[in-house]
Amino acid sequence: MSRLSHSEIHMVHRIGWLRAAVLGANDGLVSTASLVVGVAAAGSGRTEILVAGLAGLVAGAMSMAAGEYVSVSSQSDTEQADLARETRELKDTPEAELDELTGIYVGRGLDEDLARQVAVQLTQKDALGAHARDELGISETVTARPIQAAVVSAMTFAAGAVIPLIVASAAPAAQISAIVAGTTLIGLMALGGLGASVGGAGVVKGAIRVTFWGALAMAATAAVGWVFGVAA
């Protein structure tokens, strides 16, 4: 009897860059669109609106890059400290570490003899790798990459932020707020759906949650711009 080939496609290897990319693009689109809508609602001219939006793009991209780098670097430092500690323990107390690994596999459902055999074989092949993966939860797939996160966040923030600026530069002056808001909502729906699809999650759910919070942010800044515009 022939055996059918079985292939699987998993999304977990995308976690590092996908999280940074979705966060960056969403933040760039929402924050810049909100800024444009708020400044336009205050009665400012096109030049003032575009200058404010461009300044928000540059500041936001740099802020996203710095924030992601610092945040992910902290995670990376913690991982490296744990690995260094585990390396020392493997050198100083190898039997205790072998017992610890055996206990982990027993807890996952293996009988003690088989768990011991697995622990011994994995220790002989790559002791630190086995403990990093099964004891600490650190693997190559999800390990922290600060520079990757920073670059992806900055680039995707700028990509998202440029959309409302282009729309604002082309829209009739009296309708900038409405057109930017409408375009941004469409963009958020597409972004939320795309992010969910790439990550293997529900497209509709992803689109709705991103659009909801984007609409709320633009409504809040539009209200602020309108209040200060009337007061002026």
Order of alpha helices (4+ residues) and beta strands (2+ residues): alpha-alpha-alpha-alpha-alpha-alpha-alpha
